[in-house]
């Protein structure tokens, strides 16, 4: 039964995980976000109570 021979499939599995864990993260992390997040100051939001008209 040739499908039980792990020799070619194990090599393909290990090589693909090597690619996924080394090449892909470096390419993804090299992208720069066009809009860097700007931290806002800690300001209080003024909320008003909402009157429900059907109560």
C-alpha positions as CSV (number, residue, x, y, z in Angstrom):
1,X,0.0,0.0,0.0
2,X,1.9,3.0,-1.2
3,X,-0.1,5.6,0.7
4,X,1.4,4.3,3.9
5,X,4.9,5.1,2.8
6,X,5.8,8.2,4.9
7,X,9.0,9.1,3.1
8,X,7.8,11.6,0.4
9,X,4.9,13.0,2.5
10,X,6.9,13.5,5.6
11,X,9.5,15.5,3.7
12,X,6.7,17.6,2.0
13,X,5.1,18.2,5.4
14,X,8.3,19.3,7.1
15,X,9.4,21.5,4.2
16,X,6.0,23.2,4.0
17,X,6.0,23.9,7.7
18,X,9.6,25.3,7.4
19,X,8.3,27.7,4.7
20,X,5.3,28.7,6.8
21,X,7.3,29.3,9.9
22,X,10.2,31.1,8.4
23,X,9.5,32.8,5.1
24,X,5.8,33.8,5.5
25,X,6.0,35.6,8.9
26,X,9.0,37.7,7.7
27,X,7.1,38.8,4.6
28,X,3.9,39.5,6.6
29,X,5.8,41.5,9.3
30,X,7.6,43.6,6.7
31,X,4.3,45.3,5.6
32,X,3.8,48.8,7.1
33,X,0.4,50.0,8.0
34,X,-0.5,53.1,6.0
35,X,-2.3,54.6,9.0
36,X,-0.5,54.2,12.2
37,X,-2.8,54.3,15.2
38,X,-2.7,57.5,17.2
39,X,-3.2,57.2,20.9
40,X,-6.0,59.4,22.2
41,X,-5.9,61.1,25.6
42,X,-8.0,59.7,28.4
43,X,-10.9,62.1,28.2
44,X,-14.3,61.5,29.8
45,X,-17.2,61.0,27.5
46,X,-20.2,63.0,28.4
47,X,-23.2,60.7,28.3
48,X,-26.8,61.6,28.7
49,X,-29.6,59.3,29.9
50,X,-31.7,57.9,27.1
51,X,-35.4,58.3,27.7
52,X,-37.3,55.4,26.2
53,X,-40.6,56.8,24.8
54,X,-42.6,53.6,25.2
55,X,-42.0,53.2,29.0
